[in-house]
Structures are given as structure tokens and as C-alpha cells.
Amino acid sequence: MSGLRLEAQPVMGLPELEPGADLAGLIAGSGVAIGAGDVVVVAQKAVSKVEGRLRALAGVMPSAAAEELAVRLDKDPRAVQLILDESTEVLRAERGVLITRTRHGYVCANAGVDASNVPQGTVALLPEDPDDSARRLRASIAERAGVAPAVVVSDSFGRPWRLGQADVAIGCAGLEPIDDRRGEADAGGRELSATELAVADEAASAAALVRDKAGREAVVVVRGLKRYVTEADGPGAAALVRPHEEDLFS
């Protein structure tokens, strides 16, 4: 494995994305070379915009539960209602923070509902099915570019016991999401019993390090992960969600 190198290149000059925009065409026509062994990492917000996952707060009627939570957390009750609509379970609601389990199974702040980089009075929701979004985007890029790179849909999540956010994969296609090293040996010959590398998450985080969130750099091409890129779309980022029965904390 020696001699491997990782490179991350932002796709510059993308326009402001609108619902229905041809994101695959913009990526393929950007002038950035994309190879079959590359990973195209696309920020969730870009995918949500082109898929029309934007909601105007003015049209939201908050429930009594949303009103109560909004008072406790000092949040807009309309935004809280959208968070509840996108969630299956509220895990924490304190100190101004609302942690929920989304319909996708993700545990994150505000069910991924976000007001940054969208028009005033509007919020973006997570894609309905981020893995399907990645599969469709991969197929569309392949039609235009003649190669099928892996695609990761990324979003920034907070982490228990750690300050700051890190980007993770909420959707992926054509990439082994986990490199299961259990059963292999370490340098001393001892059998690995718990080592599973979150490849898709680490690709997402690598992309985040070169992206300027204020600069419309919603797409980053990551090179050097060819060994994890697959011809089939694979299980997607859903494979990274820990089964509920194994959750020791929430």
C-alpha cells in the first residue's frame, strides 16, 4: 500500500443551483478531468437544491409540540416543525440543540434542516434518498463523460465528545463505503477484530478540507481511492448507519 497519494480538486465556477438544474452536466462540462477511479464528492446542499428540497418557512404551520420545543430552544417554531417532520425520534432537546434521528437513520442536529446558503426565509432539507441521488448522479455523469466515477453526497455532522464538524457521506454510489479489515493481521501479526475503515466518510472529509463553503465549491473530485471504486453502485451510505440495536448512546 506504500506510495499511495490522495488528491482533492474543487470544481470551480459552478453557478447558483436551482431546482431542476442539470448538476451532472455542469460537473461533466466543468473542464475538470474525471476518471473512472475518481470519487466525485457533492455537498448535500447542492443535491437538495437541484432536487427541490427547499421549503419556505412562511408556508409552515407549527404544531403545539413544535411551538413548545421552539420556546425551550429559542428556535423558529416553523423550522422546528420541519425538523420534526423529517425525524423519527427526538433524542436530545436542550441548550439550544435539537438532536434527532432522521427518516434515513442518521443521528444529527436539526435532522439536517439548514438555512445556510439558501434564500432568506427558506431552509433546505436532506434529499429524500441520498443513496438514490448518488446513483442517479453517477449514471448521469457517465452518460456525459463516458466514465462512471464513484459519487458521494456529503454533509457536515457534529460528533459526540469532539468539537467541530466533519463531513460524512449521507449517500454514495460506486464506492465501498466500509473497508472491513477484521480478520487481517496488524504489523505484529495480531488479528484485527474491530478495524472497519469508513471509506466514504473519509472521502467526504477529504473533500471538505479544500472546499470554500462561501465560494460555491459544492463539488470536489477526490483522486487516489481507485482501489475502493466499484463497477456496481453498491450498498450506499446506508451501510454506514449503525443498527439501532447496537446503539449504546442514544
C-alpha positions as CSV (number, residue, x, y, z in Angstrom):
1,M,0.0,0.0,0.0
2,S,3.1,2.3,0.1
3,G,3.3,5.1,-2.5
4,L,-0.4,5.9,-2.5
5,R,-1.4,9.5,-2.8
6,L,-4.6,11.3,-2.3
7,E,-5.6,14.5,-4.2
8,A,-8.7,16.6,-3.9
9,Q,-9.6,19.2,-6.5
10,P,-12.6,21.6,-6.2
11,V,-14.7,22.1,-9.3
12,M,-14.7,25.9,-9.7
13,G,-17.2,28.2,-11.3
14,L,-20.4,26.4,-10.7
15,P,-23.5,28.7,-10.9
16,E,-26.0,29.2,-8.2
17,L,-28.0,26.0,-8.4
18,E,-31.8,26.0,-8.9
19,P,-34.4,23.2,-8.7
20,G,-34.2,21.1,-11.8
21,A,-30.6,22.2,-12.7
22,D,-28.5,19.7,-14.6
23,L,-25.9,19.1,-12.0
24,A,-24.3,16.1,-13.8
25,G,-24.0,18.2,-16.9
26,L,-22.4,21.0,-15.0
27,I,-19.9,18.6,-13.4
28,A,-19.0,16.8,-16.7
29,G,-18.7,20.1,-18.5
30,S,-16.7,21.9,-15.9
31,G,-13.3,21.2,-17.5
32,V,-12.1,19.2,-14.5
33,A,-10.8,15.8,-15.7
34,I,-12.8,13.0,-14.2
35,G,-11.5,9.4,-14.3
36,A,-13.3,6.1,-13.7
37,G,-11.3,5.6,-10.5
38,D,-12.1,9.1,-9.1
39,V,-14.7,10.0,-6.4
40,V,-16.9,13.0,-7.1
41,V,-18.0,14.4,-3.7
42,V,-21.0,16.6,-3.9
43,A,-22.3,18.7,-1.0
44,Q,-25.7,17.8,0.2
45,K,-27.0,21.4,-0.2
46,A,-26.3,21.2,-3.9
47,V,-28.2,18.0,-4.3
48,S,-31.1,19.3,-2.2
49,K,-31.3,22.4,-4.3
50,V,-31.5,20.7,-7.6
51,E,-34.0,18.1,-6.3
52,G,-36.2,20.9,-5.0
53,R,-35.8,20.0,-1.3
54,L,-36.3,23.7,-0.3
55,R,-39.1,24.8,2.0
56,A,-40.3,28.4,2.6
57,L,-41.0,28.9,6.3
58,A,-43.9,31.2,5.5
59,G,-45.9,28.2,4.4
60,V,-45.3,26.0,7.5
61,M,-47.9,25.7,10.3
62,P,-46.1,24.7,13.5
63,S,-47.8,22.1,15.8
64,A,-48.2,22.6,19.6
65,A,-45.2,20.3,20.1
66,A,-43.1,22.4,17.7
67,E,-44.2,25.6,19.5
68,E,-43.2,24.1,22.9
69,L,-39.8,23.0,21.6
70,A,-39.2,26.3,19.9
71,V,-39.7,28.2,23.2
72,R,-37.4,25.9,25.1
73,L,-34.6,26.0,22.4
74,D,-35.1,29.6,21.2
75,K,-35.7,28.4,17.6
76,D,-38.2,29.4,14.9
77,P,-41.2,27.1,15.5
78,R,-41.7,26.7,11.8
79,A,-38.2,25.4,11.4
80,V,-38.8,23.1,14.4
81,Q,-41.9,21.7,12.7
82,L,-39.9,20.8,9.6
83,I,-37.2,19.2,11.8
84,L,-39.9,17.0,13.4
85,D,-41.4,16.2,10.0
86,E,-38.0,14.9,8.9
87,S,-37.4,12.9,12.1
88,T,-38.5,9.6,13.5
89,E,-37.2,10.3,17.0
90,V,-36.1,13.3,19.1
91,L,-33.0,12.2,21.1
92,R,-31.9,15.4,22.7
93,A,-33.6,18.8,23.1
94,E,-31.6,21.1,25.4
95,R,-29.1,24.0,25.5
96,G,-30.5,25.2,22.1
97,V,-29.7,22.0,20.4
98,L,-32.2,19.6,18.8
99,I,-30.7,16.2,18.0
100,T,-32.9,13.8,16.1
101,R,-32.8,10.5,14.2
102,T,-33.9,11.2,10.7
103,R,-36.0,9.0,8.4
104,H,-32.8,7.9,6.8
105,G,-31.5,6.7,10.2
106,Y,-28.9,9.5,10.6
107,V,-28.4,11.0,14.1
108,C,-27.6,14.7,13.7
109,A,-28.5,18.2,14.6
110,N,-31.9,19.5,13.4
111,A,-32.4,16.5,11.1
112,G,-30.1,18.2,8.6
113,V,-32.6,21.1,8.1
114,D,-30.3,24.1,7.3
115,A,-30.8,27.7,6.5
116,S,-27.3,28.5,5.2
117,N,-26.7,29.3,1.5
118,V,-30.4,29.3,0.7
119,P,-32.7,32.3,0.2
120,Q,-33.8,34.3,3.2
121,G,-36.9,32.7,4.8
122,T,-36.1,29.3,3.2
123,V,-34.5,26.1,4.6
124,A,-33.0,23.1,2.8
125,L,-34.0,19.5,3.8
126,L,-31.8,16.5,3.2
127,P,-32.5,14.6,0.0
128,E,-35.4,12.1,0.2
129,D,-33.0,9.2,-0.6
130,P,-29.3,10.3,-0.7
131,D,-28.1,7.0,-1.9
132,D,-30.5,7.1,-4.9
133,S,-29.4,10.7,-5.5
134,A,-25.8,9.4,-5.7
135,R,-26.8,6.6,-8.0
136,R,-28.7,8.8,-10.4
137,L,-25.9,11.5,-10.4
138,R,-23.3,8.8,-11.2
139,A,-25.3,7.4,-14.1
140,S,-25.9,10.9,-15.5
141,I,-22.2,11.8,-15.2
142,A,-21.3,8.5,-17.0
143,E,-23.7,9.4,-19.9
144,R,-21.9,12.7,-20.4
145,A,-18.3,11.9,-19.5
146,G,-18.1,8.4,-20.8
147,V,-16.7,7.2,-17.4
148,A,-18.5,6.3,-14.2
149,P,-16.7,7.7,-11.2
150,A,-17.9,7.0,-7.7
151,V,-20.2,9.6,-6.2
152,V,-20.5,10.7,-2.6
153,V,-23.2,13.0,-1.2
154,S,-21.7,14.7,1.8
155,D,-22.9,16.7,4.8
156,S,-21.3,18.1,7.9
157,F,-22.2,16.5,11.1
158,G,-21.2,17.3,14.7
159,R,-19.6,14.4,16.7
160,P,-20.2,13.4,20.4
161,W,-17.3,14.3,22.6
162,R,-15.5,16.2,19.8
163,L,-15.6,19.9,19.0
164,G,-16.1,21.0,15.4
165,Q,-17.9,19.3,12.5
166,A,-16.6,16.8,10.0
167,D,-18.1,15.9,6.6
168,V,-19.6,12.4,6.3
169,A,-21.2,10.5,3.5
170,I,-25.0,10.5,3.6
171,G,-25.2,9.0,0.1
172,C,-22.8,7.1,-2.2
173,A,-22.6,5.0,-5.3
174,G,-19.8,3.1,-6.8
175,L,-17.7,3.2,-3.7
176,E,-17.1,0.6,-1.0
177,P,-18.4,2.6,2.0
178,I,-16.6,0.4,4.5
179,D,-13.2,-1.3,4.3
180,D,-13.6,-4.2,6.7
181,R,-10.2,-5.2,7.9
182,R,-11.3,-7.6,10.6
183,G,-9.5,-10.9,10.4
184,E,-6.4,-9.4,8.9
185,A,-3.2,-9.0,10.9
186,D,-1.5,-5.9,12.2
187,A,2.2,-5.2,12.0
188,G,2.9,-7.5,14.9
189,G,0.8,-10.4,13.5
190,R,-2.1,-9.9,15.8
191,E,-5.6,-10.4,14.3
192,L,-7.6,-7.2,13.8
193,S,-11.0,-7.6,15.5
194,A,-12.6,-4.2,15.2
195,T,-11.0,-2.3,12.3
196,E,-13.5,-1.1,9.8
197,L,-12.5,2.0,7.8
198,A,-15.3,4.4,7.0
199,V,-14.0,5.0,3.4
200,A,-17.0,7.0,2.2
201,D,-16.9,9.3,5.3
202,E,-13.2,9.8,4.9
203,A,-13.6,10.7,1.2
204,A,-16.2,13.3,2.2
205,S,-13.9,14.8,4.9
206,A,-11.0,15.0,2.5
207,A,-13.2,16.9,0.1
208,A,-14.4,19.3,2.8
209,L,-10.8,20.4,3.5
210,V,-10.5,22.0,0.1
211,R,-14.0,23.4,-0.2
212,D,-14.9,27.0,0.5
213,K,-18.5,26.9,1.6
214,A,-18.9,30.6,0.7
215,G,-17.4,30.1,-2.8
216,R,-19.9,27.7,-4.4
217,E,-17.4,24.9,-4.4
218,A,-20.1,22.3,-3.9
219,V,-18.2,19.6,-5.9
220,V,-14.8,18.2,-5.3
221,V,-13.0,15.4,-7.2
222,V,-11.0,13.1,-5.0
223,R,-8.3,11.0,-6.6
224,G,-6.3,8.1,-5.2
225,L,-9.2,5.9,-4.0
226,K,-9.4,3.8,-7.1
227,R,-9.0,0.6,-5.0
228,Y,-12.3,1.3,-3.4
229,V,-14.2,2.3,-6.5
230,T,-16.6,-0.4,-7.9
231,E,-18.4,-1.0,-11.1
232,A,-21.6,-1.7,-9.3
233,D,-23.3,1.1,-7.3
234,G,-23.0,-1.0,-4.1
235,P,-24.9,-0.7,-0.8
236,G,-24.6,3.0,-0.5
237,A,-24.0,5.1,2.6
238,A,-26.9,3.3,4.3
239,A,-24.3,0.6,5.1
240,L,-22.6,3.1,7.4
241,V,-25.6,3.5,9.7
242,R,-25.1,1.6,12.9
243,P,-28.1,-0.7,13.5
244,H,-30.4,0.7,16.2
245,E,-29.9,-2.4,18.4
246,E,-26.1,-1.7,18.5
247,D,-26.5,1.9,19.5
248,L,-25.1,2.3,23.1
249,F,-25.7,6.0,23.4
250,S,-29.0,7.3,22.1
